[in-house]
Amino acid sequence: MGILRNLKVTQKLLVLIGIGALASLCIGLTGFNYVKEMAQKSEEVYNQLLKPTQWLGEVRYENARIDSNLLSITLTDDPKDNAQLKASMDKSIENVISQMNKFKEIAQTEREIESINQYDQDVADLTESRDEMINFAMKNENTKAYEIYKSKVSEKRESIDQTLLTLQQYNLEYAEEINKQNQNEIKQAIIMLCVILVASMVISVFVGLIIMKMIVRPTNELKELLSKAEAGDFTVHGSYRSKDELGVLTNSFNQMISGVRGIIQTVAETSQQVAAASEQLTASAEQTSAATHHVANAIEEIATGAEHSTSKLEHNSSELQDVLNGINVIVEGSNKISDLAKDTSKEAEEGNMIVANNLQQMSNIQSSVQKSHEVISSLSHQSNEVGKILDVINDIAAQTNLLALNAAIEAARAGEHGKGFAVVADEVRKLAEQSMSSTKLIAEIITSIQYNSNESVQFMGEVMDNAEEGMQITTETAEKFMQILEKTRNITPQIEEMTSTVQEISRSTQSVSDTAEELAAFAQENASSSEEVAASTEQQLASMEEISSSSKVLAKMAEDLNELVTKFKI
């Protein structure tokens, strides 16, 4: 059973077709063998029994004519009539000799040879007495001729007729024996053909059910799995294991599901990370924006209070320390945002590669399904060819039936001696009808195979449609990844620029804090520096607004991607 399970679908169907063809061949050869034997025996009955019996009947008929002519010759005195009667007797004697010579050529049994020897001896005695009787009759001594007939000719004539009758009876007995043998062989042939027919039917049905189960069950299972996968359930797993096309297709399906499941998991994790990163980016941008506003306000206060810098030095130092702490927070947040943006870009690139690999695998599955479609279509064509072969076998059986009918007609013409041959012809006709019934049954099985093959072709078309739909979904996923990757790449330079600006602000603020004690002497220089810091702060604020806008877009894309992923069950 394991060997049959691992065969290709083509080979499985060929096994079933081979069993049917082998069964038909066995039935045909068996019937042909028995018909051939019965034909040989029928020919033997005709040549060895029917024709010899006919010859012996003609000999008896000619002997009766000779006997009639002998009696007639004793009743006439006309020489002309006597000459005609003698000529008729001579012709009958020639016919008797000719027919007996034919019989002697085919005589084989000891009983026939003994009867022929007895016949030859009686004929020799009869010929001598008959010649003597004819001599007296030709002399018109009819009384003496008749006395010889009564005393010698009549006795030998009866002995010869009895011998011929014995030979005919022997032929009839031998014909009866052959007829009994034919009847026994016919019964054996019927039993043998019935056994072969039943065995072939049982084997064909058994193997056919097994093969149909091996094809239909995994096909239905795969169809159900594809329906679930189409609905978004990627937790399914095909359990069919075999080396045939369906086993390879199931294994490819499992690999595809595993790959898609991994992609969806990666996409889900990446979308969550992107969402978290975007939230952190938004929070950091808002925090940085607030700190920037705070710095701008502080610098504005420094600019307006430059004239009072000396009296406000301690107050300004404290404010600058707060600004420095806020800028440090901004630097730390900017570094985190930069790292998250780089990680997001890397994961998006990896996800894009996985989607591309899955797209290639879906293309390979579609190619495998196309090849399976072509193989099953070829099998359907081969089943049609087998149907044509069965039609030829059916025509042969019909011709055999017609030949049996002709043989029965010829046997009926033979009369009583052809009854045994008529029985044989009738049995041949029955065998031909049984052969026609068997071919019809096999034709029905082939029709069932063709129907299952057509269903498989239709199913493969559905599989191809599902594979194309899977490729379309995978392509859409790849496009989403490309959008994420593009947005991430756009954000990264802005984050780096923001980090550089914040670091520059940090250094400037540190410098301001260090020179706070010198503000009194350099108030005018401090005012100029405050204007530069204010300009830098405005640039930083604009950068923070762009980062905040990009992070919101990234969060929206992550949300859309997460909604798309939640449609699938993994």
Residue pairs with C-beta under 8 A, 6 or more apart in sequence:
1 210
4 12
4 15
4 210
4 211
4 214
5 214
5 242
5 244
6 242
6 243
6 244
6 247
7 15
7 243
7 244
8 243
8 244
8 245
8 375
9 215
9 244
9 245
9 246
9 372
9 375
9 376
9 379
9 456
10 375
10 378
10 379
12 211
12 214
12 215
12 244
13 211
13 379
13 382
13 383
13 449
13 453
14 382
15 207
15 211
16 204
16 207
16 208
16 211
16 445
16 449
17 382
17 383
17 386
17 446
17 449
19 200
19 203
19 204
19 207
20 200
20 204
20 386
20 442
20 445
20 446
21 386
21 389
22 200
23 196
23 197
23 199
23 200
23 201
23 203
23 204
23 438
23 442
24 200
24 390
24 393
24 438
24 439
24 442
26 196
26 200
27 193
27 196
27 197
27 200
27 434
27 435
27 438
28 393
28 396
28 435
30 189
30 192
30 193
30 196
31 189
31 193
31 431
31 432
31 435
34 185
34 186
34 188
34 189
34 192
34 431
35 400
35 428
35 431
37 185
38 182
38 185
38 186
38 424
38 427
38 428
41 178
41 181
41 182
41 424
42 182
42 407
42 420
42 421
42 424
44 178
45 175
45 178
45 179
45 420
45 421
46 421
47 106
48 106
48 174
49 171
49 172
49 174
49 175
49 178
49 417
50 175
50 414
50 417
50 418
52 102
52 103
52 106
52 167
52 171
53 168
53 171
53 172
53 417
55 99
55 100
55 102
55 103
56 99
56 103
56 164
56 167
56 168
56 171
57 168
58 95
58 99
59 95
59 96
59 99
59 100
59 103
59 164
60 161
60 164
60 165
62 92
62 93
62 95
62 96
62 99
63 92
63 96
63 157
63 160
63 161
63 164
65 88
65 89
65 92
66 89
66 92
66 93
66 96
66 130
67 153
67 157
69 85
69 86
69 88
69 89
69 92
70 89
70 130
70 133
70 134
70 149
70 153
71 149
72 85
73 82
73 85
73 86
73 134
73 137
73 145
74 133
74 137
74 142
74 145
74 146
74 149
75 142
76 82
76 85
77 140
77 142
79 138
82 137
82 138
86 134
86 138
89 134
100 116
100 119
103 116
103 167
104 116
107 113
107 116
109 170
111 170
112 167
112 170
115 163
115 166
115 167
115 170
116 167
118 159
118 163
119 160
119 163
119 164
122 156
122 159
122 160
122 163
123 160
125 152
125 156
126 153
126 156
126 157
126 160
129 148
129 152
129 153
129 156
130 153
132 148
132 152
133 145
133 148
133 149
133 152
133 153
134 145
136 142
136 144
136 145
136 148
137 145
175 417
175 420
176 420
178 420
179 419
179 420
179 423
182 420
182 423
182 424
183 423
186 423
186 424
186 427
189 427
189 431
190 427
190 430
190 431
193 431
193 434
197 434
197 438
200 438
201 441
204 442
204 445
208 445
208 448
208 449
212 452
214 242
214 244
215 246
215 452
215 456
216 452
217 240
218 238
218 240
218 242
218 246
218 247
218 250
219 246
219 456
219 459
221 238
221 239
221 240
221 250
222 238
222 240
222 246
222 249
222 250
222 253
222 463
223 459
223 462
225 236
225 237
225 238
225 253
226 253
226 462
226 463
226 466
228 236
229 236
229 257
229 466
229 470
230 466
230 469
232 567
232 568
232 569
233 568
233 569
234 257
234 260
234 261
234 264
234 568
234 569
234 570
235 261
235 569
235 570
236 257
237 254
237 257
238 250
238 251
238 253
238 254
239 250
240 246
240 247
240 250
241 247
241 250
245 372
245 375
248 368
249 365
249 368
249 369
249 372
249 463
252 361
252 364
252 365
252 368
253 365
255 361
256 358
256 361
256 362
256 365
256 470
259 354
259 357
259 358
259 361
260 358
260 470
260 474
260 568
261 570
262 354
263 351
263 354
263 355
263 358
263 474
263 477
264 565
264 568
264 570
265 570
266 347
266 350
266 351
266 354
267 351
267 477
267 481
267 561
267 565
268 562
268 565
270 344
270 347
270 348
270 351
270 484
270 561
271 558
271 561
271 562
271 565
272 558
272 562
273 343
273 344
273 347
274 344
274 484
274 554
274 555
274 557
274 558
274 561
275 555
275 558
275 559
275 562
277 337
277 340
277 341
277 343
277 344
277 554
278 551
278 552
278 554
278 555
278 558
279 551
279 555
280 336
280 337
280 340
281 337
281 340
281 341
281 491
281 495
281 547
281 550
281 551
281 554
282 548
282 551
282 552
282 555
284 330
284 333
284 334
284 336
284 337
285 337
285 544
285 545
285 547
285 548
285 551
286 548
287 329
287 330
287 333
288 330
288 333
288 334
288 498
288 502
288 540
288 544
288 547
289 541
289 544
289 545
289 548
291 326
291 327
291 329
291 330
292 330
292 537
292 540
292 541
292 544
293 541
294 322
294 323
294 326
295 323
295 326
295 327
295 505
295 509
295 533
295 537
296 534
296 537
296 538
296 541
298 319
298 320
298 322
298 323
299 530
299 533
299 534
299 537
300 534
301 319
302 309
302 316
302 319
302 526
302 530
303 527
303 530
303 531
303 534
305 312
305 316
306 523
306 524
306 526
306 527
306 530
307 523
309 316
309 519
309 520
309 523
309 526
310 519
310 520
310 523
313 516
313 517
313 519
313 520
316 516
316 519
317 513
317 516
320 509
320 512
320 513
320 516
321 513
323 509
324 506
324 509
324 510
324 513
327 502
327 505
327 506
327 509
328 506
330 502
330 505
330 506
331 499
331 502
331 503
331 506
334 495
334 498
334 499
334 502
335 499
337 495
337 498
337 499
337 547
338 492
338 495
338 496
338 499
341 488
341 491
341 492
341 495
342 492
344 484
344 488
345 485
345 488
345 489
345 492
348 481
348 484
348 485
348 488
349 485
351 481
352 478
352 481
352 482
352 485
355 474
355 477
355 478
355 481
356 478
358 474
359 471
359 474
359 475
359 478
362 467
362 470
362 471
362 474
363 471
365 467
366 464
366 467
366 468
366 471
369 460
369 463
369 464
369 467
370 464
372 460
373 457
373 460
373 461
373 464
376 453
376 456
376 457
376 460
377 453
377 457
379 453
380 450
380 453
380 454
380 457
383 446
383 449
383 450
383 453
384 450
386 446
387 443
387 446
387 447
387 450
390 439
390 442
390 443
390 446
393 435
393 439
394 436
394 439
394 440
394 443
396 435
397 432
397 433
397 435
397 436
397 439
398 432
398 436
400 428
400 429
400 431
400 432
400 435
401 429
401 432
401 433
401 436
403 428
404 425
404 426
404 428
404 429
404 432
405 425
405 429
407 421
407 422
407 424
407 425
407 428
408 422
408 425
408 426
408 429
410 418
410 421
411 418
411 419
411 421
411 422
411 425
412 418
412 422
414 421
477 564
480 557
480 560
480 561
480 564
483 557
484 554
484 557
484 558
484 561
487 550
487 553
487 554
487 557
488 554
490 550
491 547
491 550
491 551
491 554
494 543
494 546
494 547
494 550
495 547
497 543
498 540
498 543
498 544
498 547
501 536
501 539
501 540
501 543
502 540
504 536
505 533
505 536
505 537
505 540
508 529
508 532
508 533
508 536
509 533
512 526
512 529
512 533
515 522
515 526
519 526
